[in-house]
């Protein structure tokens, strides 16, 4: 059985502080009750953005 998922929405956090504009310092996660409802409705939350570099403080910013 093949299951195909379609995007329900896309959220992109950006700020001029970061070299590429993407804000890796913030991670969006559903609350426990929202996660439960999403699971019941077969809705998945997928993280797509991954910083290309890793910085000691984890913010991904360039000075």
PDB file as gemmi writes it, atoms N, CA and C in Angstrom:
CRYST1    1.000    1.000    1.000  90.00  90.00  90.00 P 1                      
ATOM      1  N   UNK A   1       0.836  -1.171   0.000  1.00  0.00           N  
ATOM      2  CA  UNK A   1       0.000   0.000   0.000  1.00  0.00           C  
ATOM      3  C   UNK A   1       0.891   1.248   0.000  1.00  0.00           C  
ATOM      4  N   UNK A   2       0.668   2.126  -0.941  1.00  0.00           N  
ATOM      5  CA  UNK A   2       1.397   3.397  -1.023  1.00  0.00           C  
ATOM      6  C   UNK A   2       0.607   4.487  -0.317  1.00  0.00           C  
ATOM      7  N   UNK A   3       1.314   5.256   0.504  1.00  0.00           N  
ATOM      8  CA  UNK A   3       0.695   6.404   1.168  1.00  0.00           C  
ATOM      9  C   UNK A   3       1.416   7.649   0.685  1.00  0.00           C  
ATOM     10  N   UNK A   4       0.673   8.571   0.143  1.00  0.00           N  
ATOM     11  CA  UNK A   4       1.239   9.831  -0.322  1.00  0.00           C  
ATOM     12  C   UNK A   4       0.726  10.956   0.561  1.00  0.00           C  
ATOM     13  N   UNK A   5       1.658  11.734   1.069  1.00  0.00           N  
ATOM     14  CA  UNK A   5       1.291  12.882   1.894  1.00  0.00           C  
ATOM     15  C   UNK A   5       1.379  14.154   1.061  1.00  0.00           C  
ATOM     16  N   UNK A   6       0.432  15.033   1.284  1.00  0.00           N  
ATOM     17  CA  UNK A   6       0.433  16.346   0.634  1.00  0.00           C  
ATOM     18  C   UNK A   6       0.645  17.406   1.709  1.00  0.00           C  
ATOM     19  N   UNK A   7       1.400  18.450   1.400  1.00  0.00           N  
ATOM     20  CA  UNK A   7       1.607  19.512   2.401  1.00  0.00           C  
ATOM     21  C   UNK A   7       0.292  20.211   2.737  1.00  0.00           C  
ATOM     22  N   UNK A   8       0.039  20.364   4.014  1.00  0.00           N  
ATOM     23  CA  UNK A   8      -1.125  21.094   4.480  1.00  0.00           C  
ATOM     24  C   UNK A   8      -0.784  22.576   4.609  1.00  0.00           C  
ATOM     25  N   UNK A   9       0.432  22.840   5.082  1.00  0.00           N  
ATOM     26  CA  UNK A   9       0.925  24.212   5.179  1.00  0.00           C  
ATOM     27  C   UNK A   9       2.442  24.194   5.285  1.00  0.00           C  
ATOM     28  N   UNK A  10       3.025  25.340   5.051  1.00  0.00           N  
ATOM     29  CA  UNK A  10       4.472  25.498   5.157  1.00  0.00           C  
ATOM     30  C   UNK A  10       4.728  26.759   5.972  1.00  0.00           C  
ATOM     31  N   UNK A  11       5.541  26.611   7.001  1.00  0.00           N  
ATOM     32  CA  UNK A  11       5.897  27.750   7.848  1.00  0.00           C  
ATOM     33  C   UNK A  11       7.387  27.986   7.690  1.00  0.00           C  
ATOM     34  N   UNK A  12       7.743  29.218   7.391  1.00  0.00           N  
ATOM     35  CA  UNK A  12       9.148  29.560   7.204  1.00  0.00           C  
ATOM     36  C   UNK A  12       9.471  30.755   8.094  1.00  0.00           C  
ATOM     37  N   UNK A  13      10.398  30.555   9.030  1.00  0.00           N  
ATOM     38  CA  UNK A  13      10.828  31.631   9.921  1.00  0.00           C  
ATOM     39  C   UNK A  13      12.117  32.227   9.379  1.00  0.00           C  
ATOM     40  N   UNK A  14      12.106  33.525   9.167  1.00  0.00           N  
ATOM     41  CA  UNK A  14      13.286  34.188   8.625  1.00  0.00           C  
ATOM     42  C   UNK A  14      13.586  35.465   9.405  1.00  0.00           C  
ATOM     43  N   UNK A  15      14.873  35.806   9.401  1.00  0.00           N  
ATOM     44  CA  UNK A  15      15.313  37.036  10.055  1.00  0.00           C  
ATOM     45  C   UNK A  15      16.602  37.484   9.383  1.00  0.00           C  
ATOM     46  N   UNK A  16      16.760  38.782   9.216  1.00  0.00           N  
ATOM     47  CA  UNK A  16      17.945  39.335   8.561  1.00  0.00           C  
ATOM     48  C   UNK A  16      19.236  39.063   9.331  1.00  0.00           C  
ATOM     49  N   UNK A  17      19.136  38.701  10.597  1.00  0.00           N  
ATOM     50  CA  UNK A  17      20.316  38.430  11.410  1.00  0.00           C  
ATOM     51  C   UNK A  17      21.110  37.245  10.864  1.00  0.00           C  
ATOM     52  N   UNK A  18      20.430  36.277  10.285  1.00  0.00           N  
ATOM     53  CA  UNK A  18      21.080  35.059   9.797  1.00  0.00           C  
ATOM     54  C   UNK A  18      21.541  35.226   8.355  1.00  0.00           C  
ATOM     55  N   UNK A  19      22.703  34.672   8.052  1.00  0.00           N  
ATOM     56  CA  UNK A  19      23.324  34.839   6.739  1.00  0.00           C  
ATOM     57  C   UNK A  19      22.399  34.431   5.601  1.00  0.00           C  
ATOM     58  N   UNK A  20      21.712  33.290   5.733  1.00  0.00           N  
ATOM     59  CA  UNK A  20      20.837  32.834   4.655  1.00  0.00           C  
ATOM     60  C   UNK A  20      19.378  33.232   4.891  1.00  0.00           C  
ATOM     61  N   UNK A  21      19.125  33.970   5.966  1.00  0.00           N  
ATOM     62  CA  UNK A  21      17.771  34.424   6.252  1.00  0.00           C  
ATOM     63  C   UNK A  21      16.953  33.450   7.066  1.00  0.00           C  
ATOM     64  N   UNK A  22      17.291  32.157   7.029  1.00  0.00           N  
ATOM     65  CA  UNK A  22      16.541  31.155   7.779  1.00  0.00           C  
ATOM     66  C   UNK A  22      16.928  31.185   9.244  1.00  0.00           C  
ATOM     67  N   UNK A  23      15.968  30.969  10.106  1.00  0.00           N  
ATOM     68  CA  UNK A  23      16.154  31.096  11.543  1.00  0.00           C  
ATOM     69  C   UNK A  23      16.170  29.722  12.213  1.00  0.00           C  
ATOM     70  N   UNK A  24      17.345  29.083  12.307  1.00  0.00           N  
ATOM     71  CA  UNK A  24      17.411  27.745  12.887  1.00  0.00           C  
ATOM     72  C   UNK A  24      17.361  27.733  14.417  1.00  0.00           C  
ATOM     73  N   UNK A  25      17.401  28.899  15.046  1.00  0.00           N  
ATOM     74  CA  UNK A  25      17.403  28.960  16.500  1.00  0.00           C  
ATOM     75  C   UNK A  25      16.020  28.674  17.087  1.00  0.00           C  
ATOM     76  N   UNK A  26      14.986  28.667  16.254  1.00  0.00           N  
ATOM     77  CA  UNK A  26      13.624  28.428  16.714  1.00  0.00           C  
ATOM     78  C   UNK A  26      13.121  27.121  16.114  1.00  0.00           C  
ATOM     79  N   UNK A  27      12.536  26.303  16.961  1.00  0.00           N  
ATOM     80  CA  UNK A  27      11.957  25.051  16.482  1.00  0.00           C  
ATOM     81  C   UNK A  27      10.484  25.038  16.874  1.00  0.00           C  
ATOM     82  N   UNK A  28       9.611  24.817  15.909  1.00  0.00           N  
ATOM     83  CA  UNK A  28       8.183  24.758  16.171  1.00  0.00           C  
ATOM     84  C   UNK A  28       7.776  23.309  16.416  1.00  0.00           C  
ATOM     85  N   UNK A  29       7.131  23.072  17.547  1.00  0.00           N  
ATOM     86  CA  UNK A  29       6.652  21.729  17.871  1.00  0.00           C  
ATOM     87  C   UNK A  29       5.214  21.837  18.369  1.00  0.00           C  
ATOM     88  N   UNK A  30       4.385  20.871  18.019  1.00  0.00           N  
ATOM     89  CA  UNK A  30       3.001  20.914  18.498  1.00  0.00           C  
ATOM     90  C   UNK A  30       2.923  20.617  19.996  1.00  0.00           C  
ATOM     91  N   UNK A  31       1.934  21.196  20.650  1.00  0.00           N  
ATOM     92  CA  UNK A  31       1.698  20.887  22.063  1.00  0.00           C  
ATOM     93  C   UNK A  31       1.272  19.422  22.164  1.00  0.00           C  
ATOM     94  N   UNK A  32       1.336  18.839  23.351  1.00  0.00           N  
ATOM     95  CA  UNK A  32       0.952  17.427  23.486  1.00  0.00           C  
ATOM     96  C   UNK A  32      -0.465  17.121  22.983  1.00  0.00           C  
ATOM     97  N   UNK A  33      -1.422  17.981  23.286  1.00  0.00           N  
ATOM     98  CA  UNK A  33      -2.793  17.713  22.834  1.00  0.00           C  
ATOM     99  C   UNK A  33      -2.907  17.855  21.312  1.00  0.00           C  
ATOM    100  N   UNK A  34      -2.195  18.852  20.759  1.00  0.00           N  
ATOM    101  CA  UNK A  34      -2.198  19.024  19.305  1.00  0.00           C  
ATOM    102  C   UNK A  34      -1.535  17.825  18.636  1.00  0.00           C  
ATOM    103  N   UNK A  35      -0.432  17.344  19.192  1.00  0.00           N  
ATOM    104  CA  UNK A  35       0.250  16.172  18.640  1.00  0.00           C  
ATOM    105  C   UNK A  35      -0.672  14.957  18.647  1.00  0.00           C  
ATOM    106  N   UNK A  36      -1.449  14.806  19.715  1.00  0.00           N  
ATOM    107  CA  UNK A  36      -2.391  13.688  19.810  1.00  0.00           C  
ATOM    108  C   UNK A  36      -3.476  13.789  18.740  1.00  0.00           C  
ATOM    109  N   UNK A  37      -4.018  14.982  18.556  1.00  0.00           N  
ATOM    110  CA  UNK A  37      -5.041  15.193  17.525  1.00  0.00           C  
ATOM    111  C   UNK A  37      -4.457  14.949  16.142  1.00  0.00           C  
ATOM    112  N   UNK A  38      -3.235  15.456  15.921  1.00  0.00           N  
ATOM    113  CA  UNK A  38      -2.578  15.235  14.622  1.00  0.00           C  
ATOM    114  C   UNK A  38      -2.393  13.748  14.361  1.00  0.00           C  
ATOM    115  N   UNK A  39      -2.006  13.008  15.386  1.00  0.00           N  
ATOM    116  CA  UNK A  39      -1.812  11.566  15.228  1.00  0.00           C  
ATOM    117  C   UNK A  39      -3.137  10.883  14.890  1.00  0.00           C  
ATOM    118  N   UNK A  40      -4.206  11.281  15.552  1.00  0.00           N  
ATOM    119  CA  UNK A  40      -5.524  10.697  15.288  1.00  0.00           C  
ATOM    120  C   UNK A  40      -5.987  10.988  13.865  1.00  0.00           C  
ATOM    121  N   UNK A  41      -5.594  12.145  13.338  1.00  0.00           N  
ATOM    122  CA  UNK A  41      -6.006  12.540  11.990  1.00  0.00           C  
ATOM    123  C   UNK A  41      -4.967  12.168  10.935  1.00  0.00           C  
ATOM    124  N   UNK A  42      -3.932  11.445  11.355  1.00  0.00           N  
ATOM    125  CA  UNK A  42      -2.846  11.025  10.472  1.00  0.00           C  
ATOM    126  C   UNK A  42      -2.152  12.216   9.809  1.00  0.00           C  
ATOM    127  N   UNK A  43      -1.933  13.263  10.603  1.00  0.00           N  
ATOM    128  CA  UNK A  43      -1.224  14.462  10.141  1.00  0.00           C  
ATOM    129  C   UNK A  43       0.178  14.426  10.739  1.00  0.00           C  
ATOM    130  N   UNK A  44       1.169  14.586   9.889  1.00  0.00           N  
ATOM    131  CA  UNK A  44       2.560  14.548  10.337  1.00  0.00           C  
ATOM    132  C   UNK A  44       3.174  15.937  10.295  1.00  0.00           C  
ATOM    133  N   UNK A  45       4.086  16.173  11.219  1.00  0.00           N  
ATOM    134  CA  UNK A  45       4.870  17.405  11.223  1.00  0.00           C  
ATOM    135  C   UNK A  45       6.287  17.016  10.808  1.00  0.00           C  
ATOM    136  N   UNK A  46       6.760  17.596   9.713  1.00  0.00           N  
ATOM    137  CA  UNK A  46       8.067  17.222   9.173  1.00  0.00           C  
ATOM    138  C   UNK A  46       8.966  18.447   9.119  1.00  0.00           C  
ATOM    139  N   UNK A  47      10.148  18.308   9.699  1.00  0.00           N  
ATOM    140  CA  UNK A  47      11.124  19.393   9.652  1.00  0.00           C  
ATOM    141  C   UNK A  47      11.893  19.277   8.343  1.00  0.00           C  
ATOM    142  N   UNK A  48      11.896  20.325   7.557  1.00  0.00           N  
ATOM    143  CA  UNK A  48      12.555  20.298   6.249  1.00  0.00           C  
ATOM    144  C   UNK A  48      13.882  21.035   6.226  1.00  0.00           C  
ATOM    145  N   UNK A  49      13.993  22.110   6.997  1.00  0.00           N  
ATOM    146  CA  UNK A  49      15.201  22.936   6.946  1.00  0.00           C  
ATOM    147  C   UNK A  49      16.252  22.380   7.888  1.00  0.00           C  
ATOM    148  N   UNK A  50      17.431  22.229   7.388  1.00  0.00           N  
ATOM    149  CA  UNK A  50      18.567  21.810   8.206  1.00  0.00           C  
ATOM    150  C   UNK A  50      19.732  22.751   7.898  1.00  0.00           C  
ATOM    151  N   UNK A  51      20.293  23.387   8.919  1.00  0.00           N  
ATOM    152  CA  UNK A  51      21.425  24.281   8.659  1.00  0.00           C  
ATOM    153  C   UNK A  51      22.572  23.528   7.992  1.00  0.00           C  
ATOM    154  N   UNK A  52      23.233  24.197   7.057  1.00  0.00           N  
ATOM    155  CA  UNK A  52      24.344  23.579   6.344  1.00  0.00           C  
ATOM    156  C   UNK A  52      25.582  23.505   7.224  1.00  0.00           C  
ATOM    157  N   UNK A  53      25.708  24.449   8.142  1.00  0.00           N  
ATOM    158  CA  UNK A  53      26.874  24.481   9.023  1.00  0.00           C  
ATOM    159  C   UNK A  53      26.423  24.374  10.467  1.00  0.00           C  
ATOM    160  N   UNK A  54      27.325  23.941  11.280  1.00  0.00           N  
ATOM    161  CA  UNK A  54      27.026  23.864  12.697  1.00  0.00           C  
ATOM    162  C   UNK A  54      27.939  24.845  13.422  1.00  0.00           C  
ATOM    163  N   UNK A  55      27.363  25.646  14.290  1.00  0.00           N  
ATOM    164  CA  UNK A  55      28.113  26.650  15.038  1.00  0.00           C  
ATOM    165  C   UNK A  55      28.118  26.268  16.512  1.00  0.00           C  
ATOM    166  N   UNK A  56      29.177  26.643  17.232  1.00  0.00           N  
ATOM    167  CA  UNK A  56      29.274  26.261  18.645  1.00  0.00           C  
ATOM    168  C   UNK A  56      28.058  26.674  19.479  1.00  0.00           C  
ATOM    169  N   UNK A  57      27.501  27.856  19.229  1.00  0.00           N  
ATOM    170  CA  UNK A  57      26.363  28.305  20.027  1.00  0.00           C  
ATOM    171  C   UNK A  57      25.042  27.800  19.464  1.00  0.00           C  
ATOM    172  N   UNK A  58      25.070  27.127  18.319  1.00  0.00           N  
ATOM    173  CA  UNK A  58      23.863  26.528  17.756  1.00  0.00           C  
ATOM    174  C   UNK A  58      22.956  27.488  17.027  1.00  0.00           C  
ATOM    175  N   UNK A  59      23.336  28.765  16.910  1.00  0.00           N  
ATOM    176  CA  UNK A  59      22.407  29.718  16.290  1.00  0.00           C  
ATOM    177  C   UNK A  59      22.565  29.775  14.784  1.00  0.00           C  
ATOM    178  N   UNK A  60      23.681  29.361  14.233  1.00  0.00           N  
ATOM    179  CA  UNK A  60      23.851  29.360  12.792  1.00  0.00           C  
ATOM    180  C   UNK A  60      24.097  30.727  12.191  1.00  0.00           C  
ATOM    181  N   UNK A  61      24.327  31.729  13.021  1.00  0.00           N  
ATOM    182  CA  UNK A  61      24.518  33.088  12.529  1.00  0.00           C  
ATOM    183  C   UNK A  61      25.972  33.356  12.164  1.00  0.00           C  
ATOM    184  N   UNK A  62      26.162  34.270  11.254  1.00  0.00           N  
ATOM    185  CA  UNK A  62      27.510  34.724  10.936  1.00  0.00           C  
ATOM    186  C   UNK A  62      27.700  36.102  11.562  1.00  0.00           C  
ATOM    187  N   UNK A  63      28.832  36.328  12.177  1.00  0.00           N  
ATOM    188  CA  UNK A  63      29.056  37.633  12.835  1.00  0.00           C  
ATOM    189  C   UNK A  63      29.124  38.775  11.846  1.00  0.00           C  
TER     190      UNK A  63                                                      
END                                                                             
